[in-house]
Amino acid sequence: MLRRFYDMTISLAGHRHALPALGAVSFAESSVFPIPPDALMIPMILARPRRAWLIALVCTVASVAGALLGYWIGAALFDSVGQWVLDLYGKAEKFEAFKLKYNDWGAWAVLIAGVTPFPFKVITIASGVTGLSLPVFILSSIVARAARFFLVAAILRYFGDPARDFIERRLGLVFTVFCAMLFAGFYATRYL
């Protein structure tokens, strides 16, 4: 079943609407969607390595635009939903201390979350909730997402065939590691 899904994704990666689909997934992942764009980006680059830079650029631009939506969700919906939840659990006072610490280190949080498997949407929304400086947020998002997507593009562009061979020979292992990283990110979000 995993092999069929992989083969289907590779074939879709060469489809004429793959780039807009990647942009949509990358946009949504930065604010609400749980699946990272790598699931589509990697097969797209493996299928068409000459388009690696364009694919990384689309991913980066769409991700930063989606991050702005996440920031807005945190900034605009916190008063109506988030504050009520904090009051319900008696955590409003502790949240004020968290806001101060977050804004001191927020640029680093955005940079780290932007290049790791940690769910980026959590940081984009938290940045809006805490009122992290918008220019700092945007610059950190651009640097982090560009670094992540262009690094993946470079590796696949220059080592595409060996990388593809490795993935195809060890598909189960690659899938398991990817899922473990995804679940670790969600676990960290919930419990840390």
C-alpha positions in Angstrom: 0.0 0.0 0.0 2.8 2.4 0.9 4.5 1.6 -2.4 1.3 2.4 -4.4 0.9 5.7 -2.5 4.6 6.6 -3.2 4.2 5.8 -6.9 1.0 7.8 -7.1 2.6 10.8 -5.4 5.6 10.7 -7.7 3.2 10.6 -10.7 1.2 13.5 -9.4 4.4 15.4 -8.8 4.8 15.7 -12.5 1.2 16.8 -13.1 0.6 20.3 -14.6 -1.3 21.5 -11.4 1.3 20.2 -9.0 2.9 23.6 -8.4 -0.3 25.4 -7.5 -1.2 22.4 -5.3 2.1 22.6 -3.5 1.6 26.4 -3.0 -1.8 25.7 -1.4 -0.5 22.9 0.9 2.5 25.1 1.9 0.2 28.1 2.6 -2.2 26.0 4.7 0.5 24.2 6.6 1.8 27.4 8.1 -1.5 28.3 9.7 -3.9 25.3 10.0 -3.0 22.2 8.0 -1.2 19.4 9.8 0.8 17.9 6.8 4.1 19.5 5.9 4.6 20.5 2.2 7.6 18.2 2.1 5.2 15.3 1.4 4.6 16.9 -2.1 7.7 19.0 -2.5 10.2 16.0 -2.3 8.5 13.9 -5.0 8.1 17.0 -7.2 11.8 17.6 -7.1 12.6 14.0 -7.6 10.3 13.9 -10.6 11.6 17.1 -12.1 15.0 18.1 -10.6 15.5 21.0 -13.0 12.6 22.8 -11.4 14.0 22.4 -7.8 14.6 26.1 -7.3 11.2 27.1 -8.6 9.5 24.5 -6.4 11.5 25.7 -3.3 10.6 29.3 -4.1 6.9 28.5 -4.4 7.0 26.6 -1.2 8.8 29.5 0.6 6.5 32.3 -0.7 3.3 30.4 0.0 4.6 29.3 3.5 5.4 32.9 4.5 2.0 34.0 3.3 0.4 31.3 5.3 2.5 32.3 8.3 0.9 35.7 8.1 -2.5 34.1 8.2 -1.4 32.1 11.3 -0.1 35.4 12.9 -3.5 37.0 12.1 -5.4 34.1 13.6 -3.4 34.4 16.8 -3.7 38.2 16.9 -7.4 38.5 15.9 -8.9 35.4 17.6 -7.1 35.4 20.9 -9.4 37.9 22.5 -12.5 36.0 21.6 -11.3 32.4 22.0 -7.9 32.2 23.5 -8.4 34.5 26.5 -11.6 32.6 27.4 -9.7 29.3 27.5 -6.9 30.9 29.6 -9.5 32.3 32.1 -11.3 28.9 32.2 -8.1 27.2 33.3 -6.8 30.0 35.5 -3.7 30.5 33.4 -4.2 34.2 32.3 -1.6 35.4 34.8 1.0 32.9 33.7 0.3 33.7 30.1 1.5 37.3 30.6 4.8 36.0 31.8 5.0 33.7 28.8 4.3 36.6 26.4 7.2 38.6 27.8 9.6 35.6 27.5 8.3 34.7 24.0 8.8 38.2 22.6 12.3 38.2 24.0 13.1 35.0 22.1 10.3 34.9 19.5 12.6 35.5 16.5 14.6 32.4 17.5 11.4 30.4 18.0 10.3 31.3 14.5 13.7 30.4 13.0 13.9 27.1 14.8 10.3 26.0 14.1 10.7 27.1 10.5 13.5 24.7 9.7 12.6 21.8 11.9 9.7 19.3 11.8 8.0 21.2 14.7 4.6 22.3 13.5 5.2 25.8 12.2 1.5 26.8 12.6 2.0 26.7 16.4 4.7 29.3 16.3 2.9 31.5 13.7 -0.2 31.6 15.9 1.8 32.1 19.1 3.6 35.0 17.5 0.3 36.7 16.7 -1.1 36.0 20.2 2.0 37.5 21.9 2.2 40.4 19.5 5.7 39.6 18.3 7.0 42.4 16.1 5.5 41.8 12.7 8.7 42.8 10.8 10.8 40.5 13.0 8.2 37.7 12.4 8.2 38.2 8.7 12.0 38.3 8.4 12.5 35.3 10.6 9.8 33.4 8.6 11.5 34.2 5.3 14.9 33.2 6.5 13.8 30.0 8.1 11.4 28.7 5.4 13.8 29.6 2.6 16.7 27.9 4.4 14.6 24.8 4.9 13.1 24.5 1.4 16.1 25.5 -0.5 18.3 23.2 1.4 16.0 20.3 0.6 15.9 21.4 -3.0 19.7 21.6 -3.2 20.2 18.1 -1.7 17.6 16.6 -4.0 18.8 18.6 -7.1 22.4 17.5 -6.7 21.9 14.1 -5.1 18.5 13.3 -6.6 19.1 9.9 -8.1 21.0 8.4 -5.1 18.4 10.1 -2.8 15.5 8.6 -4.9 17.2 5.2 -4.9 17.6 5.4 -1.1 14.0 6.4 -0.6 12.7 3.7 -2.9 14.8 0.9 -1.4 14.0 1.9 2.2 10.5 3.3 1.7 9.2 1.8 4.9 12.1 3.2 7.0 11.8 6.6 5.4 8.1 6.7 6.0 8.5 5.6 9.7 11.1 8.2 10.4 9.0 10.9 8.7 5.9 9.9 10.8 8.0 9.7 14.0 9.3 13.3 13.4 5.7 14.5 12.6 4.3 12.9 15.8 7.3 14.2 17.9 6.4 17.7 16.7 2.8 17.3 17.7 3.8 15.8 21.0 6.1 18.7 21.7 3.3 21.1 20.8 0.9 19.5 23.2 3.1 18.6 26.2 6.0 21.1 26.2 
